[in-house]
Amino acid sequence: MFYTLKKKVECNNIYNTTKFTLFIRITTLPMANMILSHSSGNCIPEVRLVCQPML
């Protein structure tokens, strides 16, 4: 069983105005929690865990 982690990151500082979405396929929820807690620099991650099983 797989879960899809959708992570939308928006960087709104002076040097970086990128917006991108990461789709990460994971197998365990602890791995999801590790990814959810990760953020970098002035980027504000908007993270949603889509708990629809992917077969």
N, CA and C atoms as an extended XYZ file, in Angstrom:
165
Properties=species:S:1:pos:R:3:atomname:S:1:resname:S:1:resid:I:1 pbc="F F F"
N         0.837       -1.190        0.000 N   MET     1
C         0.000        0.000        0.000 CA  MET     1
C         0.873        1.242        0.000 C   MET     1
N         0.539        2.177       -0.849 N   PHE     2
C         1.315        3.397       -0.961 CA  PHE     2
C         0.445        4.592       -0.606 C   PHE     2
N         1.101        5.628       -0.134 N   TYR     3
C         0.433        6.897        0.105 CA  TYR     3
C         1.162        7.968       -0.706 C   TYR     3
N         0.425        8.965       -1.135 N   THR     4
C         1.029       10.053       -1.882 CA  THR     4
C         1.129       11.279       -0.995 C   THR     4
N         2.337       11.776       -0.848 N   LEU     5
C         2.556       12.985       -0.063 CA  LEU     5
C         2.672       14.159       -1.020 C   LEU     5
N         1.721       15.085       -0.920 N   LYS     6
C         1.737       16.268       -1.780 CA  LYS     6
C         2.272       17.427       -0.961 C   LYS     6
N         3.413       17.946       -1.369 N   LYS     7
C         4.061       19.025       -0.642 CA  LYS     7
C         4.178       20.235       -1.552 C   LYS     7
N         3.461       21.277       -1.193 N   LYS     8
C         3.504       22.507       -1.984 CA  LYS     8
C         4.386       23.500       -1.250 C   LYS     8
N         5.433       23.955       -1.918 N   VAL     9
C         6.402       24.840       -1.293 CA  VAL     9
C         6.407       26.168       -2.026 C   VAL     9
N         6.272       27.238       -1.282 N   GLU    10
C         6.336       28.567       -1.869 CA  GLU    10
C         7.445       29.356       -1.206 C   GLU    10
N         8.351       29.873       -2.018 N   CYS    11
C         9.450       30.678       -1.511 CA  CYS    11
C         9.179       32.129       -1.902 C   CYS    11
N         8.911       32.957       -0.903 N   ASN    12
C         8.519       34.334       -1.193 CA  ASN    12
C         9.536       35.338       -0.672 C   ASN    12
N        10.792       34.959       -0.605 N   ASN    13
C        11.778       35.940       -0.181 CA  ASN    13
C        12.327       36.681       -1.398 C   ASN    13
N        13.253       37.574       -1.169 N   ILE    14
C        13.747       38.425       -2.244 CA  ILE    14
C        14.519       37.618       -3.287 C   ILE    14
N        15.265       36.625       -2.825 N   TYR    15
C        16.158       35.911       -3.727 CA  TYR    15
C        15.486       34.718       -4.391 C   TYR    15
N        14.384       34.274       -3.834 N   ASN    16
C        13.785       33.055       -4.355 CA  ASN    16
C        12.267       33.190       -4.342 C   ASN    16
N        11.653       33.170       -5.518 N   THR    17
C        10.209       33.313       -5.617 CA  THR    17
C         9.611       32.095       -6.305 C   THR    17
N        10.244       30.943       -6.118 N   THR    18
C         9.798       29.755       -6.818 CA  THR    18
C         8.610       29.128       -6.097 C   THR    18
N         7.793       28.455       -6.874 N   LYS    19
C         6.686       27.674       -6.329 CA  LYS    19
C         6.741       26.307       -7.007 C   LYS    19
N         6.748       25.283       -6.206 N   PHE    20
C         6.787       23.961       -6.801 CA  PHE    20
C         6.038       22.980       -5.908 C   PHE    20
N         5.629       21.888       -6.500 N   THR    21
C         4.880       20.876       -5.771 CA  THR    21
C         5.613       19.552       -5.890 C   THR    21
N         5.835       18.919       -4.749 N   LEU    22
C         6.495       17.629       -4.731 CA  LEU    22
C         5.460       16.544       -4.514 C   LEU    22
N         5.511       15.527       -5.340 N   PHE    23
C         4.681       14.354       -5.125 CA  PHE    23
C         5.606       13.213       -4.729 C   PHE    23
N         5.510       12.812       -3.472 N   ILE    24
C         6.409       11.793       -2.952 CA  ILE    24
C         5.587       10.557       -2.619 C   ILE    24
N         5.993        9.426       -3.162 N   ARG    25
C         5.283        8.191       -2.875 CA  ARG    25
C         5.974        7.495       -1.725 C   ARG    25
N         5.208        7.235       -0.688 N   ILE    26
C         5.774        6.653        0.519 CA  ILE    26
C         5.006        5.393        0.882 C   ILE    26
N         5.602        4.614        1.777 N   THR    27
C         4.972        3.371        2.191 CA  THR    27
C         4.628        3.364        3.668 C   THR    27
N         5.268        4.244        4.453 N   THR    28
C         5.024        4.246        5.885 CA  THR    28
C         4.691        5.652        6.351 C   THR    28
N         3.845        5.750        7.366 N   LEU    29
C         3.485        7.059        7.888 CA  LEU    29
C         4.613        7.731        8.657 C   LEU    29
N         5.489        7.017        9.373 N   PRO    30
C         6.632        7.694        9.995 CA  PRO    30
C         7.509        8.405        8.983 C   PRO    30
N         7.627        7.844        7.793 N   MET    31
C         8.394        8.507        6.743 CA  MET    31
C         7.702        9.796        6.331 C   MET    31
N         6.374        9.775        6.340 N   ALA    32
C         5.617       10.976        5.994 CA  ALA    32
C         5.844       12.058        7.032 C   ALA    32
N         5.843       11.680        8.298 N   ASN    33
C         6.034       12.662        9.360 CA  ASN    33
C         7.417       13.287        9.290 C   ASN    33
N         8.395       12.523        8.848 N   MET    34
C         9.751       13.048        8.717 CA  MET    34
C         9.784       14.086        7.595 C   MET    34
N         9.091       13.808        6.499 N   ILE    35
C         9.071       14.741        5.374 CA  ILE    35
C         8.244       15.971        5.715 C   ILE    35
N         7.154       15.763        6.478 N   LEU    36
C         6.281       16.885        6.821 CA  LEU    36
C         6.996       17.900        7.684 C   LEU    36
N         7.882       17.424        8.566 N   SER    37
C         8.535       18.322        9.510 CA  SER    37
C         9.704       19.060        8.874 C   SER    37
N        10.041       18.715        7.630 N   HIS    38
C        11.206       19.313        6.986 CA  HIS    38
C        10.810       20.583        6.254 C   HIS    38
N        11.529       21.657        6.497 N   SER    39
C        11.356       22.891        5.737 CA  SER    39
C        12.726       23.527        5.563 C   SER    39
N        12.868       24.330        4.523 N   SER    40
C        14.189       24.865        4.215 CA  SER    40
C        14.134       26.368        4.044 C   SER    40
N        15.032       27.055        4.722 N   GLY    41
C        15.209       28.488        4.516 CA  GLY    41
C        13.950       29.287        4.800 C   GLY    41
N        13.645       30.218        3.915 N   ASN    42
C        12.466       31.060        4.056 CA  ASN    42
C        11.274       30.486        3.311 C   ASN    42
N        11.412       29.260        2.879 N   CYS    43
C        10.325       28.635        2.145 CA  CYS    43
C         9.270       28.156        3.132 C   CYS    43
N         8.027       28.387        2.788 N   ILE    44
C         6.928       27.968        3.644 CA  ILE    44
C         6.251       26.768        2.994 C   ILE    44
N         6.447       25.581        3.542 N   PRO    45
C         5.825       24.410        2.936 CA  PRO    45
C         4.363       24.274        3.339 C   PRO    45
N         3.541       24.046        2.353 N   GLU    46
C         2.145       23.722        2.613 CA  GLU    46
C         1.988       22.255        2.262 C   GLU    46
N         1.785       21.446        3.285 N   VAL    47
C         1.869       20.000        3.087 CA  VAL    47
C         0.520       19.369        3.366 C   VAL    47
N         0.118       18.513        2.456 N   ARG    48
C        -1.094       17.736        2.663 CA  ARG    48
C        -0.788       16.273        2.412 C   ARG    48
N        -1.173       15.447        3.340 N   LEU    49
C        -0.970       14.017        3.180 CA  LEU    49
C        -2.238       13.423        2.596 C   LEU    49
N        -2.128       12.988        1.361 N   VAL    50
C        -3.269       12.401        0.683 CA  VAL    50
C        -3.288       10.916        1.021 C   VAL    50
N        -4.233       10.534        1.839 N   CYS    51
C        -4.243        9.163        2.343 CA  CYS    51
C        -5.087        8.238        1.482 C   CYS    51
N        -4.996        8.400        0.199 N   GLN    52
C        -5.674        7.489       -0.696 CA  GLN    52
C        -4.669        6.430       -1.127 C   GLN    52
N        -4.943        5.177       -0.859 N   PRO    53
C        -3.999        4.117       -1.224 CA  PRO    53
C        -3.782        4.052       -2.731 C   PRO    53
N        -2.536        3.941       -3.105 N   MET    54
C        -2.194        3.773       -4.514 CA  MET    54
C        -1.746        2.344       -4.712 C   MET    54
N        -2.426        1.636       -5.570 N   LEU    55
C        -2.076        0.241       -5.804 CA  LEU    55
C        -1.121        0.124       -6.983 C   LEU    55
